[in-house]
């Protein structure tokens, strides 16, 4: 497989390469949209780091550093979110954005396919220094419950290590 050639326009990263479609079918990177594969910032950064994609802005190939700078302008939490995305992907999970749910990610159980199965978790990624109130915690829990997913809090420490806390509703 050759490197996928992708283009960034605003906040959208997409490719029309046949290899992009093959990678989507095999590993669920990106989403098919309008005869293209569209990538989230975290997916594109992961693929760039793994040497599977080149990202262009117009005709200029972006370095990893240049792409990260563009990502930071769009998403202030990209570094925290990327660490969580990378960790979950490397553990074998399929990770997709959850913007429409007001969360960072939705995560599918190993072996599940987006579009065929439902995500098991809705993930909120935060730095350990971020404090949130019971009201904020309750709101996150409500989002997970209303979408029929378990809440997964991904807390990233100063060294970049991640602790996961799963929250589930139970009926005693």
C-alpha positions in Angstrom: 0.0 0.0 0.0 1.3 3.4 -1.0 0.9 6.4 1.2 -2.5 7.9 1.0 -2.6 11.4 -0.4 -5.0 13.5 1.6 -5.9 17.2 1.4 -6.9 19.6 4.2 -9.4 22.3 3.4 -10.4 24.3 6.5 -11.2 21.6 9.1 -11.8 18.8 6.6 -9.2 16.2 5.6 -10.2 14.0 2.7 -8.8 11.6 0.1 -10.0 10.1 -3.1 -7.2 7.5 -3.2 -8.2 3.9 -3.7 -5.9 3.0 -0.8 -8.0 5.3 1.4 -11.1 3.3 0.6 -9.2 0.0 1.2 -8.0 1.2 4.6 -11.5 2.2 5.5 -12.9 -1.2 4.5 -10.1 -3.0 6.4 -9.6 -0.8 9.5 -12.4 1.7 9.6 -10.2 4.8 9.3 -12.3 7.8 8.0 -15.8 8.0 6.8 -17.1 7.7 3.2 -18.6 11.0 2.1 -19.3 12.3 -1.4 -17.0 9.8 -3.2 -14.2 10.6 -0.7 -12.9 9.3 2.6 -13.1 12.0 5.2 -10.8 11.9 8.2 -11.1 13.4 11.7 -8.1 15.4 12.9 -7.1 12.6 15.3 -7.4 9.9 12.6 -5.3 11.9 10.2 -2.7 12.7 12.8 -2.5 9.0 13.8 -2.1 7.9 10.1 0.5 10.6 9.6 2.5 9.4 12.6 2.3 5.8 11.3 3.5 6.9 7.9 0.3 5.8 6.1 -0.8 9.3 4.8 0.6 12.5 3.4 -1.4 15.6 4.1 -1.4 18.5 1.6 -2.6 22.0 2.0 -3.2 23.1 -1.6 0.0 21.7 -3.3 2.2 21.9 -0.2 2.9 18.7 1.7 2.6 19.4 5.5 5.1 18.2 8.0 3.8 16.6 11.2 4.6 19.8 13.1 2.8 22.0 10.5 -0.2 19.7 10.6 -0.3 19.7 14.5 -0.2 23.5 14.4 -3.3 23.6 12.1 -5.0 21.1 14.4 -4.3 23.2 17.4 -6.0 26.2 15.8 -9.1 24.2 15.2 -9.2 22.1 18.4 -7.5 23.4 21.6 -7.7 19.9 23.2 -6.1 18.1 20.2 -3.1 16.9 22.2 -5.1 15.3 25.0 -7.6 13.8 22.6 -4.9 12.5 20.3 -3.2 10.6 23.2 -6.5 8.9 24.0 -7.3 8.2 20.4 -3.9 6.7 19.8 -4.0 4.6 23.0 -7.4 3.1 22.2 -6.6 2.5 18.5 -3.4 0.7 19.5 -5.4 -1.5 21.9 -7.5 -2.6 18.9 -10.6 -0.5 19.3 -12.3 1.4 16.5 -12.5 5.1 17.6 -14.8 7.6 15.9 -15.7 11.2 16.7 -18.8 11.8 18.9 -19.3 15.5 18.1 -23.1 15.1 17.6 -23.3 13.6 21.1 -21.3 16.4 22.6 -18.4 14.0 23.5 -14.9 13.5 22.2 -15.2 9.9 20.9 -17.4 6.9 20.5 -15.6 3.6 20.8 -16.6 0.3 19.4 -15.9 -3.1 21.1 -13.2 -5.1 19.5 -14.5 -6.8 16.4 -17.5 -4.5 16.0 -18.0 -2.4 12.9 -19.3 1.1 12.8 -22.6 1.3 10.9 -23.3 -2.4 11.7 -22.9 -2.3 15.5 -23.4 0.4 18.0 -20.5 1.9 20.0 -20.0 0.5 23.4 -18.6 3.7 25.0 -18.8 7.4 24.7 -15.5 9.0 25.7 -14.6 12.3 27.3 -10.9 13.0 27.3 -9.6 15.4 30.0 -6.3 16.4 31.5 -5.9 15.4 35.2 -5.7 19.1 36.1 -9.2 19.8 34.8 -11.8 19.8 37.5 -15.4 19.3 36.8 -18.4 19.6 39.0 -21.0 17.0 39.9 -23.3 18.8 37.5 -20.8 18.4 34.7 -20.2 14.8 35.6 -24.0 14.2 35.7 -24.4 15.8 32.2 -21.7 13.5 30.8 -23.4 10.5 32.3 -26.8 11.6 31.0 -25.3 11.9 27.4 -24.0 8.3 27.7 -27.2 7.0 29.1 -29.4 8.7 26.5 -27.2 7.3 23.7 -27.3 3.8 25.2 -23.6 3.7 25.8 -21.3 3.4 28.8 -19.5 6.5 29.9 -15.7 6.3 29.6 -13.6 9.0 31.2 -10.1 9.2 29.9 -7.9 11.1 32.3 -4.4 12.0 30.9 -1.7 12.9 33.4 1.4 15.1 33.0 3.5 12.2 31.6 0.9 11.4 29.0 -0.3 8.2 30.8 -4.0 7.6 30.6 -6.4 6.2 33.3 -9.8 5.1 32.2 -12.9 5.2 34.4 -16.0 3.4 33.1 -19.4 4.6 34.5 -22.5 2.5 34.1 -26.0 2.8 35.2 -27.4 0.0 37.3 -30.8 -0.8 38.7 -30.4 -2.3 42.2 
